[in-house]
Amino acid sequence: MTESRAPTAPQEPRFHRSADGLQLHLRHYAGPTVSAPTVLCLHGLMRNARDFEDLAPRLQARYRVLAPDLRGRGLSDRDPAPQNYQVAVYLQDLEPVFAEAAAQGPYAIVGTSLGGILAMLHAAGRPAGLAGIVLNDVGPALDPAGVERIKGYAGRSPPPRDWPEAIAQVRAAYEVAWPGLPAERWARLARRSYVEDSSGALRAAADPAIGDAMRAAPATPLDLWAQWASLADLPVLALRGALSDLLSPAILERMLALKGDLETRVIANRGHVPLLDEPESLEAIERFLERAFGAARAATCATAPA
């Protein structure tokens, strides 16, 4: 009996409830077969699952892809209690998604910025079935210069009056990280960053209160070096934008010193963060996932009873 094949076309929107009752959105990209391994894509602080619109269709030729909107982003509900915009709550929200990813065997995570922090913390718990993680311009520590830049713009733009103004706002926030993009690309990025309400008015696709919560939080530098040390046996690929002000060369060097098998790729002409549509990003991710899943399958076969 042959295995039924799933369509590899548009993503399927799905929703589930958080423990405190928010409706959370998930993009599901069916893989080539019903048993295809899963890649979970986690977005950055003020971003949403649409940031994987270039990567996910590439990956779904071989994998099932799950791309959730964290609370307050995309099509997920905004939280009336902004203090809940924090890592511990996001990890709790993601528990059913992690469980679904693991249900079909080995799975991997691609995490951009905040998503990479969530991936490291999840991996540090040594969950069964995790084959590897990709960190997109983030590490166990953050360069203070990048943190302050993000604090300066996160959630502070007023609602744009029209799409040209929305494009201008996106460029003002991100052109330092993505120099030289053509006008068409900026227009696409604006469509990911803003949504139209029922009246046609534009609003940010991320709750402005997320930025307020970030600025109100204690100024404690990120320190995940102990968690990083616990990933000694886990395949990890670290992408760094060559212009990044968040993942500094010094932080990446320390990551390598503590984990000699860390795979790295520096993406030219990108800051924080690579867009994951760059040919070198796509090539690095696809090759890494092939090796990581291959190693996971080999390990499973080696420990299976004869």
C-alpha positions as CSV (number, residue, x, y, z in Angstrom):
1,M,0.0,0.0,0.0
2,T,1.5,3.3,-1.0
3,E,1.6,6.3,1.3
4,S,-0.9,9.0,0.5
5,R,0.7,12.3,-0.6
6,A,-0.3,15.7,0.7
7,P,-0.6,18.7,-1.6
8,T,2.5,21.0,-1.7
9,A,0.7,24.2,-2.6
10,P,-0.8,26.9,-0.4
11,Q,-0.4,26.9,3.3
12,E,-3.3,26.0,5.5
13,P,-4.3,28.4,8.3
14,R,-5.0,26.7,11.6
15,F,-6.0,28.0,15.0
16,H,-5.7,26.7,18.6
17,R,-6.3,28.1,22.1
18,S,-3.6,29.1,24.5
19,A,-3.8,28.1,28.2
20,D,-5.2,31.5,29.0
21,G,-7.8,31.5,26.2
22,L,-6.2,33.4,23.3
23,Q,-6.7,32.2,19.8
24,L,-3.3,31.5,18.2
25,H,-2.7,31.1,14.5
26,L,-0.4,28.6,12.8
27,R,0.5,28.3,9.1
28,H,0.7,24.6,8.1
29,Y,2.6,23.7,4.9
30,A,1.9,20.1,4.1
31,G,4.9,18.0,3.1
32,P,5.3,15.6,0.2
33,T,4.0,12.7,2.3
34,V,1.9,12.4,5.4
35,S,5.0,11.1,7.3
36,A,7.4,13.8,6.2
37,P,9.5,15.1,9.1
38,T,8.6,18.6,10.4
39,V,10.4,21.9,10.4
40,L,9.1,24.4,12.8
41,C,9.7,28.1,11.9
42,L,9.7,30.7,14.7
43,H,9.7,34.4,13.8
44,G,11.3,37.5,15.5
45,L,10.1,40.0,18.1
46,M,7.9,42.3,16.0
47,R,7.5,39.9,13.1
48,N,5.1,37.1,12.2
49,A,4.8,33.8,10.4
50,R,4.7,35.5,6.9
51,D,8.4,36.1,7.2
52,F,8.8,32.4,6.1
53,E,6.9,32.8,2.9
54,D,10.0,32.3,0.8
55,L,11.6,29.6,2.9
56,A,8.6,27.4,3.7
57,P,7.6,26.6,0.2
58,R,11.1,25.6,-0.6
59,L,11.3,23.3,2.4
60,Q,7.9,21.7,1.9
61,A,9.2,19.8,-1.1
62,R,10.8,17.5,1.6
63,Y,9.3,18.4,4.9
64,R,6.1,19.5,6.6
65,V,6.5,23.1,7.8
66,L,4.7,24.7,10.8
67,A,5.0,28.4,11.2
68,P,3.1,29.8,14.2
69,D,2.2,33.5,14.9
70,L,3.3,34.2,18.5
71,R,0.6,35.9,20.6
72,G,0.1,39.5,19.6
73,R,1.4,38.9,16.1
74,G,-0.1,38.1,12.7
75,L,-3.5,36.4,13.0
76,S,-3.0,35.5,16.6
77,D,-5.0,37.4,19.3
78,R,-3.4,40.4,21.0
79,D,-2.9,40.0,24.7
80,P,-4.9,42.4,26.9
81,A,-2.1,41.9,29.5
82,P,1.1,43.1,27.9
83,Q,3.2,41.6,30.7
84,N,2.5,38.3,29.1
85,Y,4.7,39.2,26.1
86,Q,7.6,37.3,27.5
87,V,9.7,34.2,26.7
88,A,8.2,31.9,29.3
89,V,4.7,32.5,28.0
90,Y,5.7,32.0,24.4
91,L,7.2,28.6,25.3
92,Q,4.0,27.6,27.0
93,D,2.0,28.7,24.0
94,L,4.3,26.6,21.7
95,E,4.0,23.4,23.8
96,P,1.3,21.8,21.6
97,V,3.2,22.9,18.4
98,F,6.3,21.2,19.7
99,A,4.3,18.1,20.5
100,E,2.8,18.0,17.0
101,A,6.2,18.5,15.4
102,A,7.6,15.6,17.5
103,A,4.7,13.3,16.8
104,Q,6.0,12.3,13.4
105,G,9.5,11.6,14.5
106,P,12.6,13.8,14.2
107,Y,11.9,17.5,13.8
108,A,14.0,20.7,13.4
109,I,13.5,24.4,14.3
110,V,14.5,27.4,12.3
111,G,14.4,30.4,14.7
112,T,14.9,34.0,13.7
113,S,16.0,36.4,16.5
114,L,13.5,35.9,19.3
115,G,12.5,32.6,17.6
116,G,16.1,31.5,17.9
117,I,16.1,32.3,21.6
118,L,13.0,30.1,22.0
119,A,14.6,27.4,20.0
120,M,17.7,27.4,22.2
121,L,15.6,27.3,25.4
122,H,13.5,24.5,24.0
123,A,16.5,22.5,22.9
124,A,18.2,23.0,26.3
125,G,15.4,20.8,27.8
126,R,16.7,18.0,25.5
127,P,13.4,17.1,24.0
128,A,13.2,13.7,22.4
129,G,13.2,13.8,18.6
130,L,14.8,17.3,18.1
131,A,17.2,16.8,15.1
132,G,18.8,20.2,15.0
133,I,18.2,24.0,15.1
134,V,19.0,26.9,12.8
135,L,19.7,30.2,14.5
136,N,19.0,33.2,12.3
137,D,21.2,36.0,13.5
138,V,21.0,35.3,17.2
139,G,23.0,33.6,19.9
140,P,23.2,33.0,23.7
141,A,24.1,36.7,24.2
142,L,23.1,39.9,22.3
143,D,25.1,42.9,21.3
144,P,23.7,45.9,23.4
145,A,23.9,48.1,20.3
146,G,21.4,46.0,18.4
147,V,19.1,45.7,21.5
148,E,19.0,49.5,21.9
149,R,18.2,50.0,18.2
150,I,15.3,47.6,18.4
151,K,14.0,49.3,21.5
152,G,14.1,52.5,19.6
153,Y,11.6,51.5,16.9
154,A,9.6,48.5,18.2
155,G,5.9,49.4,18.3
156,R,6.5,53.2,18.0
157,S,5.3,53.8,14.4
158,P,1.9,55.4,14.1
159,P,-0.7,53.6,12.0
160,P,0.1,54.4,8.4
161,R,-2.5,56.2,6.3
162,D,-1.9,54.2,3.2
163,W,0.4,51.5,1.7
164,P,3.1,54.0,0.5
165,E,3.4,55.3,4.1
166,A,3.5,51.7,5.4
167,I,6.4,51.0,3.0
168,A,8.2,54.1,4.2
169,Q,7.8,53.0,7.8
170,V,9.2,49.6,7.1
171,R,12.2,51.1,5.2
172,A,12.9,53.5,8.1
173,A,13.0,50.6,10.6
174,Y,14.9,48.0,8.5
175,E,16.9,49.6,5.7
176,V,20.0,49.6,7.9
177,A,19.7,45.8,7.9
178,W,18.6,45.3,4.3
179,P,20.4,47.8,2.1
180,G,19.8,47.9,-1.6
181,L,16.5,46.1,-1.7
182,P,14.4,47.0,-4.8
183,A,11.1,48.8,-4.4
184,E,9.1,45.7,-5.1
185,R,10.8,43.9,-2.2
186,W,10.0,46.7,0.2
187,A,6.3,46.6,-0.9
188,R,6.2,42.8,-0.2
189,L,7.8,43.4,3.2
190,A,5.2,46.0,4.1
191,R,2.5,43.5,3.2
192,R,4.0,41.2,5.8
193,S,4.3,44.0,8.4
194,Y,0.8,45.5,8.2
195,V,-2.8,44.3,7.8
196,E,-6.0,45.9,6.8
197,D,-8.9,45.9,9.2
198,S,-12.6,45.6,8.1
199,S,-12.7,49.3,7.3
200,G,-9.6,49.2,5.1
201,A,-7.4,51.0,7.7
202,L,-3.9,49.7,8.2
203,R,-2.4,48.5,11.5
204,A,0.8,46.9,12.4
205,A,0.8,43.1,12.3
206,A,2.4,43.1,15.7
207,D,0.9,44.6,18.9
208,P,2.7,47.9,19.7
209,A,2.5,46.8,23.3
210,I,5.2,44.2,22.6
211,G,7.7,47.1,22.2
212,D,6.4,48.7,25.3
213,A,6.9,45.5,27.3
214,M,10.4,45.1,26.0
215,R,11.3,48.7,27.1
216,A,9.7,48.2,30.5
217,A,11.5,44.9,31.2
218,P,14.5,45.0,33.5
219,A,17.7,45.8,31.6
220,T,19.2,42.3,32.2
221,P,21.5,41.2,29.4
222,L,20.6,37.9,27.7
223,D,22.8,35.1,29.1
224,L,22.1,31.7,27.7
225,W,25.7,30.4,27.8
226,A,24.8,27.6,30.2
227,Q,22.0,26.5,27.9
228,W,24.3,26.8,24.9
229,A,26.8,24.4,26.6
230,S,24.0,21.9,27.0
231,L,23.6,21.7,23.2
232,A,27.0,20.1,22.7
233,D,25.5,17.0,21.0
234,L,22.8,18.8,18.9
235,P,23.5,19.9,15.3
236,V,23.2,23.7,15.1
237,L,23.6,26.1,12.1
238,A,24.1,29.7,12.9
239,L,23.5,32.3,10.2
240,R,24.9,35.8,10.8
241,G,24.2,38.9,8.8
242,A,27.5,40.4,7.8
243,L,26.2,43.8,8.9
244,S,24.5,42.6,12.1
245,D,24.5,44.7,15.2
246,L,22.9,42.0,17.4
247,L,25.0,38.9,16.7
248,S,28.5,40.3,16.9
249,P,31.6,38.5,15.5
250,A,32.8,38.2,19.1
251,I,29.6,36.4,20.2
252,L,29.8,34.0,17.2
253,E,33.5,33.3,18.0
254,R,32.6,32.4,21.5
255,M,29.8,30.1,20.3
256,L,32.3,28.3,18.1
257,A,34.8,28.1,20.9
258,L,32.2,26.3,23.1
259,K,30.8,24.2,20.3
260,G,33.4,23.1,17.8
261,D,30.9,21.4,15.5
262,L,28.8,24.5,15.1
263,E,28.1,25.2,11.4
264,T,28.1,28.9,10.5
265,R,27.3,31.0,7.4
266,V,27.8,34.8,7.1
267,I,25.2,36.3,4.8
268,A,26.6,39.2,2.8
269,N,24.9,42.6,2.7
270,R,22.5,41.7,5.5
271,G,22.2,43.0,9.0
272,H,19.7,41.8,11.6
273,V,18.3,39.7,10.2
274,P,18.9,37.8,6.9
275,L,15.6,37.5,5.1
276,L,16.0,33.8,4.4
277,D,15.4,34.3,0.7
278,E,19.1,34.8,0.0
279,P,20.5,31.9,-2.1
280,E,23.3,31.3,0.4
281,S,20.8,31.2,3.3
282,L,18.5,28.8,1.5
283,E,21.4,26.5,0.4
284,A,22.9,26.5,4.0
285,I,19.6,25.7,5.6
286,E,18.6,22.9,3.1
287,R,22.0,21.2,3.4
288,F,22.0,21.5,7.2
289,L,18.5,20.0,7.5
290,E,19.4,17.1,5.2
291,R,22.4,16.3,7.3
292,A,20.6,16.8,10.6
293,F,17.7,14.6,9.7
294,G,20.0,12.0,8.2
295,A,22.0,11.8,11.4
296,A,18.7,11.6,13.5
297,R,17.5,8.7,11.3
298,A,20.8,6.9,11.6
299,A,20.8,7.3,15.4
300,T,17.2,5.9,15.5
301,C,18.2,2.9,13.4
302,A,21.3,2.2,15.5
303,T,19.3,2.1,18.8
304,A,16.3,0.2,17.4
305,P,16.0,-3.4,18.6
306,A,17.2,-6.0,16.2
